[in-house]
Amino acid sequence: ATKSETTQRRSLKPATAKSGAPTGDDLTRREADEALRLAVAATRAADQALQRALLANRGHVKLSEVSSIPVSDVQRSASMNSVASSLKSHKEDDITFTGRPFGGLFADLKRRGKVYLSDWIDGFKHPLKVISSTTMLYFACLAPAIAFGALLEKFTKGDMGAIECILATFLCGTFNALFAGQPLLILGGTGPVAIFESIMYKAAQDMLGVPFFVARFWTGVWIATILAICAIFDLCFLIKFITRFTDEIFAALISTIFVYEALKGLLYPLSHSYDNPITGADTLQDAEHDSGSVLSILLGLGTFVCLLLLRNFRKSKFLMPQIRTLLADFSPIIAIGIMTAIDYSMRDSVTAKLTIPSTLIPSKDCRDWVVPAFSYGPEYSIKSYDPEIEKLNPFHFDNINCTWAYKTDPKKWHPIAEAPKTPVPMSIIFICLIPASLAAVLLYLDQNITARLINKADNKLKKGPGYHLDLLVLAGVILISSVLGLPWMCAATVRSINHLFALSTKEDVIGPEGQRKEQITEVLETRLTGFAIHVLIGCSLFFVTALKFVPMAVLLGLFLTMGITSLTSIQLWERIQLLVMEPKLYPPTSYVR
């Protein structure tokens, strides 16, 4: 040690001689830097002591256990609750390729099987959060089902509609809540899948020459087979090669679509006019339309503002903490109730209401719920407007009474059950493999990217993912939907993220550099909310009268809130904000440094 010190002194002497004695400014700067380092160290030590004291005071862990937590762990933790959970949570394995059939599937079953009972018990332990989340997501899932039903009715010329979408949402969502690996996922209709349905309809009618439901049945069988093969042979591990940038671009796209569709639905009526076409004078119909349009905009924006104010009321200084939490948890019920009451009181203005079919019958005239696989009757035949093709049709078909008659004997009508059947060509079964491959890729990406967004580490989930099990369940619901002639469902990004947020507990956290940020500290991982949401959607057909009082503008305001909430929760949005932020005020995040 003496030899080393002597060597250091010898090496420093020439440097000191060359550079000269330090000036007063250098000494002042060094003293200031040293004082700043001491102040930062003291602040961090005080913050760590405060966190440990609060942690012990809240009863999360014993004081002896708190003292054993490493200082580095406390400093890196996002909140006091996350420190407590780190004592008892264990790290789940990521998606791995086992190299053997059913390897990943059995791992998911083992992981989620251990907590299956707690998935239900945890929900019953927190009834208020479950009720508030169920109410919000009920309306948030019912409205898209009706909207996508109207879209599909247009794409398929009435073969599918709102009744099929509501029934598919009920069946697929309930099945997913019971058997899926990640119960926080919400299955529903998505824009890309609806576009594919329209392409499938045109291909069946113009290219294959078979009824839409028949071609769609075999396409769905192939899709379910492909997805099941992916789940059995661990092909979900490929999602590991998709980067966070891809995940967030996908989430931003879906969130932006929600915001755009909500604003479009609120502002679209303003583009219509019912003035007198000759004189241009206002008419009574135009006045009623204008007043209804303005009231719809106010109701939609009022729902949006009311939801944001009530959600942020949790951090307010007013009222007792229990009341603030209650108002924040039940903000969707309160906002929808207030705006519906305001609309009901404004009887001079007429707004568009929620439209739900009142009968449980298929949209397609006279068809059964089960789609025929190998032959079909006249109720499935393509309605052609070509007179030459119409001459070749040997039937008269009455779509009101569901009867048919030969053109050679038009006076003798028969029931549908006695109608002759047209066989499905065997080539159609294998041709449908082509569109099924494209749809399987679309559904694989849509499902797994949404699952990745839910399972990411920032959400503090403890029970682990179940990618392979989720994909196998998706294959099952696709097969059921194809057999019944219902729209295909998959994990809906915005609804799933809002389901997670509704069940989460958040706190404002001060980071090591002093920045304040709201982070998730805990999520109630339960199957009860997903099950209750979709059972209520299935029951909607039996209490249509009450739901018809809810204005469509209120649901569009809920859409707007969900889209903006999902958009602002991703890192991509934080990076976009940096483009218009003063560089000196950049947050001390890793991607800025």
N, C-alpha and C positions, 0 to 999 in steps of 0.2 A: 504494500500500500504506500510506504514511504517512497519507494522508487518510482511508483506511478505518479505520485504528487509532484515529485521533483521534475519528472519529464514534462508534466503539464505546465509547471511554472516556466520551464525553459522554453516551451513552445509558445507561451503567452507573452514572454518578454519582448521578442521581436515585433509581435503584432502591436503591442502597446506602444512600443517606441515608434513604430511607423505611423500608427493612427493618431497618436497624441493622446492627451488626457481628455476624458469626456466633458462635453460642455454642459452648461446649466440646463439648456433645453432638453438634452438627452436624458439627464437625470430626472427632470420633471416628467418627461414622457414615460420613463420606466416606472417611476413611482405611481403615475396614474394607471398604467396598465396593471401593475401589481395590485393596486387598490380595487380595480375593476374585477380582476380575477377572484380576489378575496370576497368581494360583495356577491358575485355570482355563486361562488361555492357556499357562502352562508345562506343565500336564498334557497338554493337547492336542498341544503341540509334541513332548513326550517320547513320547506315544503314536504320533504320526506317524513319528517317527524309528525307534521300535521296529518298527513295521509295515514300514517300508522295509528295515530291516536283516534282519528275518526273511524278507521277500520275496526279497531277494537271496541270503540264506543257503540257502533252500530250492531255489534254482536255477530258479525260475519265469522270472525275467527277469535280464538283466545289470544290474550296478550302475549303468552309465551310463543305461540305460533307466529304472531306478527313479528316478534323480535328476530325470528329465524329467517325471515324473508330477506334475500340479498338486496342490498341497496340498488344495485343495477336493475333488478327486476321491478322494484318500485318506481324507479325513474322511467323505465320504458313503458310501464303500464299506462293504459289510457284512462283508467278511473279506479276508484277504490274497489268497486265491485269486481272489476276484472282481476285485481290482485287476489281477491278472495277466491274467485273461481279458479285461478291458476293453481291454488293449493290442492284442489280436488279434481280438476278436469284433466283428462289425458289426451294425448295427441293421437288423432285418428290417421290411419294410413291414407295416403292419397290414392288416386286411381292408378292401379298397377295392372300390368299384363301378366297373368299367371301362367299362360301357355297351355292350359288344359281346359277342356269344355266344362262349363258351369263353375269355373274357379272363382271368378269375380262375383257371380250371382250368389254362390253359397256364402261368400264373405259378406256380401250385403245383407243376406238373410240372417246370418249370425250376428252381425253388428246391430241391425235394427230390431231383431227379435228380442234382444236383451232389454230393450227400452220400449217395446210395443205397449205393454201395460201402462207404463208411466206416460206414454203419449196421450192416453185418455185421462188418467188420474190427474195429471198436471193441469189439464183444462178445467176439471171440476173444482180444483183448488183455487182458481182465479175466475170466478163467475162474472165479475163486472167487466174485466178485460175481454173475456170470451163473448159476452153479449154485445159489447160495443163494436168489436171487430167483426162479428157475424153480421150485424146490421149494416155496417158500412159496406162490407164486401158483397152482401146480398144484392144491394142496389147496384153496386159497381159491376157485378157479374150478370145481373138480369138485363140491364140496359144494353150492353154489347150483344147479348144473345138475341134480343129483339132487333137491334140494328143490323147485325150480320144476317139475320133471317130475312129482313127486307132486301138486303143486298143479294142474297142467294136466290130469292124469289125473282129478282130481275135477271140474274145471270142464267137461271135454269128455266125461265118462262113458266114459273109456277110449280115446277116439280118438287121443290123444297122451299120452305118458308120459315116463319117465326116459330111455328109449332114444333118443327123438327129441331130447330136450334135450342129451344128451351128444353125439350126432352133429352137431347144429346148432352147439354150442359149438366142436367140433373143426373143422368145415368153415368156419364164418364167421370164427373167430379166426385160422385159418391163412391164409385169403384176405386178411384185414385186415393181418396181419403182413407179408405179401409185397407188397401193393400200396397200402396206405393212406399218406396224407401224414404222419400223426403215429403212429408205431408204438407209442408208449407207451399208446395207448388199448387197453383190453381190452373186447371185445364179449362180451355175455352177456345172460341173461334178466333182466328188471326187473319190479318189481311192477306199474306202470301198464300195461305191455304185456300181462302175464298177465291182468289184469282185462279189457282190451279183447278178448283171445282168448275169454274166457268170454261176454262180451256178443255177440261174433260168432257163437258156437255157438248161443246162444239165438235170435238173429235168423235164422240159416239154418234152424233146425229149426221155429220157431214162425211166422215171417213169410214167408220166401222159399220154403219147401217144397222145398229142395234139400239134398243132403248137405253137411255142414260143410266138408269138404275142397274141394268144388267151388266153393262161395261164397268160401272163403278163398283159393283159387287166383286167382280174378279180382280179389279185393280186393288181393292182393299184387302183381299185375301193375300195377294202377292206382297203388299206393303207390310202387313202383319207378319208374314213369313220372313221377310228381309230384316225387320226390326228385331224379331225374336232371335234370328241367327246372330245378329250383332250383340245382343245381350248374352247369349249363351257362350259365345267365343271371345268375350272380353274386348270387343271392339270399341267400347266406350273409352278405352284408354287413349284413343286418337285425339280426344278432345283436349288432352294435355298440350298438344302442339299448337293449339289456338291461343294466341297471346291475349293479354289483358286489353290491348288496344282493340282487337276484334270484338271482344265481349262488350266493351263500352260503346263502340260504334253501333253495334246491334241494339243495345239498350237505348242509346240516344235516338236512333231512328224510330223505334217503337214509341218512345215517350213523345217525340216530336209529332208523330202521327196522331197521338191522342190529343195533344194540344191543338193541332191544326183542325182535326175533325170537330172538337168542341167549339172552337171559335167559328168554324164554318157553319155549324148548326145554329149558333146563336145569331150570326150576322146574315145568313143566307136569305131569310124572309125579307130583309130590307131591299133586296134587288127586285122584288116583285111589286107590281103596281096594278091597281084595279080602277084606274081613272077611266073616264068615258073615252073610248078610242077615237071618237069623232071630234068632240069639243075639248077634250082634255080636262074637263071639270072633275072635281072630286065627287066620288059617289059614297053612299053609305057603306058599301062593302069595303071600299078602299080605306075609309076612316076606321072601321073595325079591324082591318088587317094591320094598319099602322099602329094603332094602340096596342094590339096584341103582340106585335113585333117588339115594340119598345118595352112592354112589360116583361116579355121573355128575356130580353137582354139584361134587364135589371134583376130578374130572378136568378139568372145564371151567374152573373157577377156577384150578386148578394150571397149566393150559396158559397162561392169561392172565398169571398172575404170572411164570411161567418166561420167557415171551416178553419181558415188560417188563424183568425183571432182566438177561437176556442182552443185550438191545438197549442198555441203559444201561451195561453192563459196559465198553463202549468208552471211557467217561470215568472208569473206575475207576483206582485207583493200583496195583492188584495185577497180577502177571504182566507179561510183556513186551508191548509195543505190538502186535506181530504176532499174538500169541495172543489178545489182547483183541479185535482187529479180526476175527479168524477166528471167535471165539465169537459176536460180534454179528452177523456176516453169516450164519452158519449157525444162528441162533437158532430158526427155524421147524422145521428138521430135528431139532434137539436136543430141543425141547419136545415135538413130536409123538412122537418115539421114546421119550422117558422116560415120558410118560403112557400110551402104548400098552403099554410093558413093565410098568408098574404094573398096568394093567387085566388083562393076561395072567396076571400072578402072582396076582391075586385071583380064583381060580377058584371060590370060594364065592359070589361075587356075579356076576350076569349083567347086562350093560349092552347097550344098543342099538348095533348095529354099522352100518357103512356098507353100504347095499344098492345093488348095481349089477346090472342085468340081464346074464345070461350068454350071451345069443344076440342076434345082429344081425338081428332081424326087427321089422317095425312092430308097434306096440301094437294097432292096428286089425286085427281078424280078417281074414286072407287078402288084404289089399290089397297092391298093388304099391307100390314106393317112389315111382314117378312118378305124380302125380295126373292123372287124365284131365281134359281141358279142355272138351270139347264133349259127352261122353256118359259114362255110368257104368253099371256092372253092379250085381248084387245085393249085392256085398260092401261097396259104399258107401251102400246104401240106409239110410234112417233106420229104426231099430228102434222101431216104434210099439207102445205098450201099449194103444192104443184098439182094442177088439174090432171096431168097425165098419170102421176103416181096415184092420185085419188081414185082414178078409174080402176086400178088394179086391186084396190082394197075391197074385199068381198063382204065387209061388215058395215052395218049402221051401228053407231054407238051412242047411247044416251047417258051422258055423264051426270045427270041429275038423279035418275032412278037406278043407275048402275045396271043397265040391261043392254042387250045387243040383239041384232037380228040380221039375217042374211039379206043382201040386197035383192036376191031372187024371191024372197018371201018376206016383204017388209012389214006385214001385218002380224007376224008371229015373233014376239020378243021373248028372249031367254035371260035368266040370271047369269051373272058373271061366272059363277062356279061351273056352269055348263059350257062355257065358251071354249072353242078349239084352241090348242096351244101351238105356238110357233117355236120350233127347237132353236137353241143357241148353237151356232157353228163352233166346232171344237177349236178352230184356229183362233177365235176371239179370246179364248182362255189364255193362250200363250202370247198373243199380241199385246194383251193388257200388261204383260211383264215390263214392257218398255216404259209406259207412263208411270208404272208402279216404282221403278228404279229411281226416277227423278223425284217422285213424291217422297220416297223413303229418305233420300238425302236431305230434302227440305225439312221433313219432320225430325230427322236425327239432329240436325243442327239447331233447329228451333227449340227442341226439348233440352238438349244438353247445354247449350249456351245459357238458357234461362236457369237451369239447375246450377251451373257454375256461378252465376250472379248471386244466387241465393246461398250457396255453400261457401262463398269466399270468406277468408279469415276475418275481415273487418266486421262481419255480422255476429261474431262471438257465439256461433252455434256449438253445442257440446255433444250432441248425439250422433254426429257423423253423417256422411252422405250415403246415397244408395243409387248410384248412376245406373248400374246394370238392372237392378230391380225396377227402377222407374221406367226404363226403356221397355222391359218386358210387360209391365202394366200398360204402357202406351200401345204396344202391339195388341194386347187384349181388347182395349177399348176401340181401337181402329177396326178390329174384326167385328165387334158387336155393332158398331155404327154402320158398317158396310152391309151387314145382314139385315138391319132394320131400315136401311135407307136414310140414315141420319148423317149430318155433316161431321167431318173428321175434326177431332179436337186434339190439341197438344198444349204444352205448358205456355200460358200467356204471360209475357214478360212483365208488363206494367201491373196487372192484377196480382201476380205473385210477389212482386217487390212491395206493393202496398199491403199485401197480407202480412209480409214480414214486418213492415214498419208498424202496422196496427198492433202486433203482438210484442213489440220491442219496448224496452225501457231505455231512455236516453238521458245523458247528463252532459252539462257543459264542462269540458276538461281543459285545464291550462297545461300546455306542453312545456318541455324543458326550456324553450326559448321565450316563454311568456305568451304565446299565442293561444287564443281561446277558440275552441271548436266543439261542436256538438257531436258526440259519438254514441254508438250503441253499446250499452253495458251488459244487457241481458235480453234474451228472446225467450218467450214462452213457446216452447216447441210442443205443439199438441195437434192431434188429429180431430179434436172435437169441433173446432171452428170450420175447417174445410167440410166436414160431414154435415154440420148444421146449415152452412151456407147453401149447399146444393140440395139438401132436403127441402129447405124453404123455397128454392127455385122450382122444384118439382111440385110443391104445393101451391105455387102461384096460380095455376090454372083453376084452383078451387076457390080462391078469394079474389077474383078479377075485379069485382065491384069496388073494393077499397083501393086497389092500385091504380084504377083509372082516374083517381083524383090527383095523382102526382103529375105535375107538369114535366114535359120532356126537357124544358130549360133547366130545371133543378138538377136533373141527371147529367146534363151537359156541363153544368157547373162542377159537379162531382168528378166528371171526366177531366176537366181542366185542372182541378186540384191534384188528381192522381198523376197526370202527365208532368206537371211542373215539379211535384214532389219527387218523382222518380228521376227527372232530368237533373235536378240540383243535387242528387245524392251520389252522382258518379264523378270520378276524378277528371274525366274529360271536360266537364263543365267548369271545374276549377281551373284547368289549364286555359280554357277559352277566355275566362275572366282576366287572365294575366295579360292578354293582348291589349286591354284598355286600362290597365292598372299602372300606377306610377312605380317605376322599378325600385325606388327606395322602400316601398310598402309591400314588397313581395313577401309572402309568408315563408318561414324557414322550413320548407318541405324538401324532400330529397330530390325531386325533379327540378327544383329551382337552383339548388346548390350545384 
